Amino acid sequence: MSDTKVPLRRIQIYILSRDRPAYFRETLDSTIIASGELAEVIVSDNSETDSIQRLVATEYPGIKYIRRIPTLASPQHFRTVIEEASAEYLVIFHDDDVMMPSYARVMLQALDSNLALAAVGCNALLMRDRSKTNKSAMGAVSSPVLIDTAIKFLHPYLAFSLCLPAPFPGYMYRRRYLEGLYLDWEHGGKHSDVSFLSKVLKRGLILWLPQPLMWYRMHEQSGSSIESIGDRLSLLRYLAAEHGIDLKSSAVREYKFRYLLRWWLQQHGTSFPIRISNWRDRIVFRLLFLTAFRFAVTKPIIWQKLLQKIFRK
C-alpha cells in the first residue's frame, strides 16, 4: 500500500480490480483525470496475480492501493469497500469502464443539490471492447429521472422501455445511506445490483442523469455476458417478496421474454434450420414464439425501439 498522504476529499472513488491490467490502466487514467481535486482514487485489488500491484507500484506510486489477500468473492469485495469508506460520497467503479472528465464535478453537483438523494446514477456511452460508440446506455432518456418509488425504479429493468436504467458502476452514493447494506447474492445472483439499489431507495431518493459521464464497456470477459436463468428467477422472487411485484404482470412477462431470448441465442445462435433436441428447448422455443407474436401486435414500443436502432445505424 502506498504511504503517500492525500488531503481529505468529499469523494472516494474505489476501483474494483481483478487481473485485467490492459483495461485497468485505461480506467485508472480516466479516473485520475475525472477526480481532479474533488476525489481520492483508491485501487482495491482483488486479483489472483501480481500484475495490478506491479503496474500501480511502477506507474502510479501516488495512488492509494489496497491488496485483498486472500481474494474475496465479488459481493464480499463490494461490502468490504462500503465498510472501509470514510468520505461523504462514495463511487465503486469497475476496472473495465472509463470515466469522462466531468464525472466527479457533475455528480457532486447533483448530490449537493438535493439532500434527500441517497444516490445518483449517470448515463453512459457504450464501448464494444476497445471501440467507443455514440450509443446511449440509457436509451432515449432526455431529462433527469427522479425515482421515489420501487415501481418507478424497477419498471425500466423489467418492461420494454425507451428509457433504460443507469449503469451500476456509475453510481455515486451518499455514504451514510449505505451503512449496513451489501450485495446479497441470494437476492438476484449477478443481478443483485438491482436488489441492492432497491434497498438504497428505501433510505433516500435516486436520481438518474441523462448526461453521459462514462463509457460502459461490453466484452466477453464481463460476468454479465453469460445469461443465468437461475439468477433472473432469484431476483424476481426477491422483488415479489419485498416490493409486491406481480410475477404474472405484463412487465414481468416482458422481462422473462428478454432474458429467455438472450439465453436461446447464446445456446442456439441465429442459424437455420433450428434444431431442438430436448424438452426444455421445445418449451422455451414455443414460449418465445407465442410471446413474440403477441408483443408484436400489442406492444408498439417494440417497433419504436427497432426504428431507433435502424436510424442509429
Secondary structure, 3 states (H helix, E strand, C coil): CCCCCCCCCCEEEEEEECCCHHHHHHHHHHHHHHHCCCEEEEEEECCCCCHHHHHHHHHCCCCEEEECCCCCCHHHHHHHHHHHCCCCEEEEEECCCEECCCHHHHHHHHHHCCCCEEEEEEEEEEEECCEEEEEECCECCCCCEEECCHHHHHHHHHCCCCECCCCHHHCEEEHHHHCCCCCCHHHCHHHHHHHHHHHHHCCCEEEEEEEEEEEEEECCCCHHHCCCHHHHHHHHHHHHHHHCCCCCCHHHHHHHHHHHHHHHHHHHCCCCCCCCCCHHHHHHHHHHHHHHHHHHHHCHHHHHHHHHHHHHC
